[in-house]
């Protein structure tokens, strides 16, 4: 399907009009293809606008390249992630541990920002050009730590500089100075065709100079408006801290880099120098950081959302209650700001680069990607909520269809057992004996009749081998959930059948009346958007009680009609399932 890139253009134009940077460039990626790009402003005063080929310093986005280099060495058997960093950086042999019983600081702990080092922005930015020998002198003097290694997340530039030094010592032999940068450029950039990317500002074409405002809004406490004089920053030579923030690249080149991470979740060979397994490893949440929640009262994401945030290897990883997993990293440096973010399930990504101090349009990039992903999921058809099942999808498709057909054709008065061994695993008869299953089917048919023919309306997968499907019936519907066994030829290990009859008109009228009440709950519901009552009930007996689903913006609410009527909000964790049910019940 086509993407609404005009909405992306509008978001970045709004960001540029905040007057925080002389220029910015951005791009939309699907897979490894740069589908759309744009730019605003100028590369320098009076100069042309930047393009997708313009090169910016990407600052801390460089950490993903360092992490990839470490894993590439690991895959070649040259380093051990669980070995102490002192094995690769001899100056650290005498570094005092945090406490007498602290574990060693390992490559893995440094990769995941959990080595106990304190946050060091912006100090780390100013160490960029440190020579190999000067960095060694610094390390001889030791450094401070703030907690036991392996306990918690805290962002550290020094930690990634240490990883860069480990790479230098492993691959550099008697000439380690710059070996980390050479290794990344020759072993990662060159095979990927990233010809506009390099550490040294003198080695890249179309370099966009960084700029420093007279007083940056982050320091002034507000956002300056109107014309301003930008001061062009001199390029900074690449040195021993390059591993944490020294890479230069373009939107076009970074589309290849992002594409390599997205393609790690697909089948087939893609020619990337780092294995797909290692690229997937980088994108896992190895160190939990925090949980944040949001409350939006308008727009496409009106409602309550929650995000668990943490660090992978050189990448931030978000688990979002609405849209699933996002992977990203930002970059901020004197003269530059940047961000790359992607959504592995859809293969979509957004990249943005700016040429002013710490003024990257990071929030805009995330907002742009969220809008694209929301649009993609909304138009993805009835199976759009089953991405979690991945490789078991064909098995679930056939298992659901077989279960529905079995429910439709089985004779409870006949001699044949319901749980045929060809379809059901051995545990089914033990967990739900045939006599009980016959009674259940008889009662369900009395409520809603037989399932109608045809495949279910897609399904929601809450796990790889689990699927919930809505199946229309003569007088209502069946909600059928199957769970597959882990056998070589998977069979159904669990079959849950819930018969939901159509609701009596009086129950629907009571639900509508509840939405017209002047109560705090209804006022809160309406604050998110015009409520939509789905008159096919979530559950009920058809005559005396029913639970109805109400959709308001991106929020979900339940109206329980019975002896009394109660309106309540569903928790955010239920939203993926309810999104499927809302779509299915509307049909």
N, C-alpha and C positions, 0 to 999 in steps of 0.2 A: 504494500500500500504506500501511497505517497505521504510524505511528511509535511507538516505545516511549518515550513522553515520561516515563513513571514513572521510568525509569532516569536521565533528565536531572534530574528533581526530587530524586532521591536524592543525586546528585552535588552539587547546589547546597546541599542541606540539610547534607551533610557539611562543605562549605566554610564555611557560616554558623556551624556549631558549633565551628569553630576560633576563634571569638570575636575576629575581626580587624576587624569592622565592625558598626555598629549595625543596618544593614539592607542588603539587596541585592535587586535585581530582575533577571529574566532572561526571555528569550524564545527560541522556536524558530521559524525562518523557513523557508518553502519558496517559492522565487521571491520575490515581493513580499508574500506573505501571512504574517501573524503567526499561526502555527498553534496555538501554546501559549505560555503565560506563567505566571510564578509569582513569589513574593517571600517573603522572610523578614525578621524583625526589624521595625524601626520607622524612620520618617523622622526622628524625634527622640525623645528620652527621654519616654516616656509617650504618644507619638503613635501614629497608625495605621501599619499596614504600608504600604510602597510598593506601587505597581501598575505596570502597563505604561505608564500615562499619567504617572507621576511623572517629574519632570525633574531630571536630575543634570548636573553639569559633566562633559563627556566628555574633557577634557584633550587629549592628543595625537591622539586620534581625529579632532580638528579638522583635522589636516593633510590628510586626504583631501578635505575641502571646499576648502581652499586650493589643492591641486593641481588639483581639478576647475575651479576658477575660472580658474587660469592657462591650462588647456587650452581653456576656453571662449573666453577672449580670443584665444588662438592661432588657434582655428577661425574667429574673426571677423576675423582679419587684423590684430589690434591689437598683438600681441607676437610675437617670434621666439624660440623656445626656445634657439637657438644664438647669440643675441646676448648680449654681455657684460651682466651685471647693472648695471654702471655706466651703461649707456644709459638705464636706467629709475630708477636711484637715484643722482643726481648726486653725493651726498656720497662715493661710492666711487671717484670718478675718481682721487683721489690715494692710494687704498689700495695699499700696496706689494705686489707679487706675491711668491709664495713664493720664487721664484728668477728669475734673468734670463730664462730660457727657458720659464717656466711659461705655460700657456695661460690665457686669460681665464676667470674664473668666470662661467658662463652660467646662464640660468634652468634649462636641462636638468640641469646638474650639481647645482644646488641642489635640484631636485625629487627627484633620485635619491640624495641624501645623499652626494655624492662631490665636493664642492667644496674639500676639504682643511680644513674647519673641525673643531675638536676637539669631542668630546662635552661637553655643557653642562647635563646634569641634575645637581642640581636648580636651578642658577643661573637657567636660563631661566624657570622657573616664577614666580620672584619679580620678573620684569620685566613681567609681564602688563599692568599699568596704566600703563606708560610712555606719555606723550603723544607725539604726532607730532613736536613740536619737540624734546622731550628725546631721542627716539630719533635724530633728526637730529644732535643734539650728540654723542651717543655715537658715531655713525658717522663724524663729523668726526675723532674721535680715533683711528680705525682699530681693528683687532682682530687677534688672533693666528691664525695658520694652522699646521698641523702637517705637511702634506705637499703634494705637487703636486696641483693640481686634476685630477680625472679618473682618479686612480690607484686609489683604494680607497674602501670604504664606512666612514663613521663618522657616527653619528646626531647631528644638530645641530638644536637648537631655533632658534638664531640664523638658520640658513639659511632656515627657513620664515618667520621674522619678516621677513627680507629680501624673500622672495617676496610677503608681504603688503604691504610698503611699495611694491614695484613695482606691484602691483595698484592701490594707492591713487593712485599718481602717474599711472597710465595712465587711470583712469576718474574721478578726482576733480577734474581741472581745477584751478581756483584754490582749491578747498576739499577737499584730499585727506584731512584728518583723518576717520577712520572710513569712508572710501569703500570700503575692502576689505570691511568687515563689511556695509555696505549692499548691495554688489554680490552677495555670497554669499546674503544673505537674500532679495533681490528676484529674482535671476536663477536661483538653484538651489532654495532652500527653498520659496519661494512656489509655483512651478510644480509641485513635487512634493507639495504639500499638507502640508508639515511645519510645521504651525501651532504646535507646542509647542517649536520649536527657535529659538534666537536666541543672540547673543553676550552681550548684557547680562543679568545675572541679574534685573534689574527688568522685563524684557520677556517673561518666560516664566510660564506658569501652573504650579501644583503643584510649585514648586521645593522640592527636598529639600536641606536645609542640610548642608554638609559637616561632618565631625567629625574631631577630632584626639585620639588616645589620649594618656594621660599620658606614656608612653614606648613608642614604636612598636617592635614586635618586630624590624623590620629594623635598628634602632639598638641594641636591647638584646641582640641576638645569640641570642634564643630566642623562643618563642611564649608569650605570657602567657596564663594560664588563669584561669578564675573571673571573678566580676563585676569590672567596671572602670567608672570614671567617664569618660564621653566629654565632651570639651569642644567645644561647637559653634563652628565657624569662621564668621567674618563673610564675607558675599559679597564677592568681589573685582571691582572695576569693570573693564570691558573697555577695553583700550588697544591700543597698537601691536604688542604681542606676541600679540594674540588669534589671529593666523593660525596660530600654532604650538600653541595649546591653549585657546582661549577659548570654544569652542562649548558650549552647553547643549542637551540633548535628552533624549528618552524612548525606552524600548524600542520603543514603538509607532511613533514617528517614524523611528527608525533602521531598523526593518524595511523602510520604503520606500527608505531610502538603500541598504541592502544589496541589496534587490530590484533596484535600478537596475543594480548591477554584475553580478548574476547574469543578468539579462535581456539584457545586452550580448552574450551568446553564443547567443542565440536569434534566429530570423527574425522579421520583422514590425516595425512601428512601435510604440513604447511610450510616446511622448509625453514622454520625458525631455529636459530642456533641453540636455544634453551628448550629442553623437553617440555611437552605440554603438562606433564605431571608437576614439574617444578614451577611452571607459570601458574598453575592452579594453586600450588602450595603458597605462592606469594600472595594470593588473593583471599586466603582464609584468615579469619580473625584469630590471630595467635595470642594477642594480649588485649583483654577487655579494658576499655577506657571509662565509659560512662553510659548512662541512659538519659536521653532528653525527650521531652514531650512538647507538643505544639498544639495550639488552639487557634484555628483559622475560622473567622466568622463569615468569610465571603470567598468567592473564587472557586476554581475547580477542586480545591482540596479543603473546602470548608468542613471543619470537624476537628476531632482530636486524633493526633497521631503520635507515635512513639518510635524512637530510633535508638538502637544499641550501637555504640561507636567503639571502635578499637583499632588496633594496628595489626597488619599482616607482616610481610617482609618488604619494606620500602614503599608500602601502600597503606592508606587508610581504608577501613572496611566498615560500611554501615549496613545494619540489618533493619529495614524500614517496615513498619507494620502495614503500610499501605501498598507499597510497590515492590517489596523484596530487597534484594541485595544491591548495593551500589559500591563501587570501588573507585578510589580517587586519591589525588594528592595535589596540594597547592604549593606555590613557591613565592617567597617574598625576599627581596634583596634590594640594597640601595640602587635605585634606578629601574627596578622591574617588579612585576607581579604576574602570577600565572596560575592556571589550574587545568587539570585534565580529570574527567570523571566519566565513568561508563556503567552500564546496566547489563551485566552478563546475560541475563535471561532473554533480553530482547536484542542484544548485540548493538545497542545504540550508545553513542558517546558524544561528549561536547568538550572542546578544547578552547582555551582562551589565553592570550598573551598580551601584556600591557607594558608600556615603557615609562612607568613612574614608580617611585619607591613604595613598595608594599601595597600598591593600588590595583592589584589584580581583581578581575571581575569574577571572583570565585563563587559568590552567592548567586550571581547571575547565571553562571554556567550550570550550577545545580538546578536552579529554577527552570532553565531552558530544557535540560534533560528530563526533569520530572514532567514537564508539559508534554514532551515528545513520547515518553514512556506511557503516560496516562492515556494519550490518544491512541497509541499502538495497542495497548491492552483492551481499550474500549472497542476497538474495531477488529479484534482478532478472532471473532467467531466463537462458537459455543465451547470449544476446547481451551479457551485462552487461560483458564484458571488451573490447568493441569500440568503446567511446566515442571512442577516438582517431580513428576513421575519419570521423566526422561526415558531411559532405555526400556522401562517396563510398560510403556504406553501400549504397544500392540497386545501384550498379554492382558492388560486391564480392559482394553476395548473388547476383546473376545470373551473375557470372563464376565463382564457386565451383560453383554448381549446374551450369553448362555444362561446367566442367572435369571434374566428377565423372561426368556423363553421357557425356562424350567418353571418359573412361578406361574406363567400363563397356561401351560399345558399339563402340569402335574395333577393327577387325580388323587385327592386325599383318601378316597374310598378304595383305591386300588391296592394291589399287592406290592408294587415296586417301591423301593425306598426312595426318599427324596434325594439324599446326598449320594448321588452316583459316584463311585470311586474314580471314574474318568474325569470328573469335574471338581470334586470336593476332596480335600486332604483327609487323612485318617482321623484327625482330632475332631472333625465336625460332628460325627455321630456321638462321640463321647461327650462333647460340650453341649450339644443340642440334640438329644435323642429323637429318633424318627417320630415317635408318638406325639411328642411336644411340638415338633415342627408341623405335623399334619394339622394339629389343633390351631396353631398360629395361622397357617395359610387359610384354613376354613374361616376363622374369625376375620382375617383381613379382607377376604373376598366378600364377606357379608357387609363390611363397611363401604368398600369402594368398587367392588366388582373385579373383573379381570384387567390386567395391564393391556393397554392398547398396543398394537403391533409397531414395529420399527425400533431403531436404535434409540437409546436415551438421549436427552438433550445435553450432550457433553457430560462433563463431570468435574467435580472439585477434588483434587488430590492433596490430602493433608500430609502424605508421606509417599515414598516411592512406590510402594505396593498397595496403596489404599486409594479407593475412589468412592465418592458419594455421588449418586446420580438421581435426578428427578425423572420419574417415569409416569406419564399420564395413564389414568385408568378410567373405567366407565363412569364412576360417580365421585371422582376425586383423583388421587395420585398415590404412588408409592415412592417413598424415599428409600433407596436401596444402597447399602454400603458393602463393598467387598474388600477383603484383605487377602492378598496372595501369600502363599507359602514360599520359602526360600529354596524350594527344590529346583533341580535342573529344568524340569518341566513344571512350572508353577501351577498349583491348583488353589482353589478357594479355601482358605483356612478359617475365615469368618464371613458369615452372611447375615447382615442385619436388615430386617424388613420392617418398615413403619408405614402403615396405611393411614392416609390423611383424607378424610371426606371433605367435600365442598362445604363451605360454611352456609348456614341458614341466613336468609336475608336480614333477619333481626340482629344477628351478630355483627354483620357488616355495618348495619346502620348504627349500632352502638359504638363501633370503632370510629366511624365518621364523626359521630357526635363528640367523642372524646377529643378529637383534634380541634374542635371548635371551642373547647372550654378555655376559660381565662385562668390558667394556672401557671405557676413558675416553670413547671416541666415543659408545658406546651410552648411557653414563651421562649425557653431555651432551644427547643426543637426548631421552632420557626426562625430563630436567629441564624441558623445554618443554611436556610433555603426553604423554598416552598415545599411543604411535605407531600410526598406521594404515598398514598395508602395502597398496598398491594392486596387486593381482595381475596386472592387465593391464600388460605391460611398457612402459617408455618406448622401448626399442629392444632388438634382439637377433636371433638366428637361429632361435629357437624350441626348440633342442635342447641346445646346448653353452654358450651364454652369453646373458645378458639383464641389462638395467639396470632396476631397479624404483624407483618413487617412494614415499617414505615421508613422511607428513604428521604433524608433531608440534606441536600448538598452531598458531602462525602461521609455523612453519619448515618447510623442505622439504629432504629428504635423499635421497641416491642410494645404493642397494645394487647394486653391480656384481658379478654372479655369473659366474664363468668358471673359469679355471685356479685362481684364488684369489678370495676374496670381500673386497671393499673397501667400507667405508661412509664417505661424505663428505657435507659440507653444500654445498648450492647457495648461490651468492652472492645477496644481496638483489636485485640487478638482474634476476635470473631469475624472481623471485616472481610478477609479473603473468602471465607465460606459463604458469608451473607451476600457478597457481591455476585457469586455464582447463583445462589438461590434467588436473588432478586431478578436476575436475568432470566432464569429458567421459569420462575413463577409468572413473570409477565407474559411469557409465551403461551 
